[in-house]
């Protein structure tokens, strides 16, 4: 199996972003670096783990994970047509993603837990949340994912850059 090429991913992001605004004018290298740093400091996520990127956007958390792990997998949940189209393009055109990246264009609350558990029942939910936590947590609480780990990584005005918030179900 070929290793995922992060540079090819970043080049695809830059190319796609010239026509479609999927990164909001932000620096793709900085976003990718922040995602890698956050995942590196998350002890439950070890090589071979399945990371479920909720509200994946361009797939920063998922792609960062796949660049760090030789056997890990990522499942992106992204209902926005522009962003999910980008993720499907990345899946079909970048080497090292086949069998490691899964893309779902449904909303989070519409994805049955069993769909993801078939890939790996011991997965961790992550989100690089630009939405306030009080908007995301009710979706999480109402879903069938309550027994799993949930990490929200904030890179906006809600928390200082690089600081992450770890939320576990009660």
Buried (B, 14 or more C-beta within 10 A) or exposed (E): EEEBBBEBBBEBBEEBBEEEEBBEEBEBEEBBBBBBEBBEEBEEBEEEBBBBBBBBBBBBBBBBBBBBBEEBBBBBBBBBEBBBBBBBBBBEEBEBBEEBBBBBBEBBBEBEBEEBBEBBEEBBBBBBBBBEBEEBBEBBEEBEBEEBBBBBBBBEEBBEEEEBEEBEEE
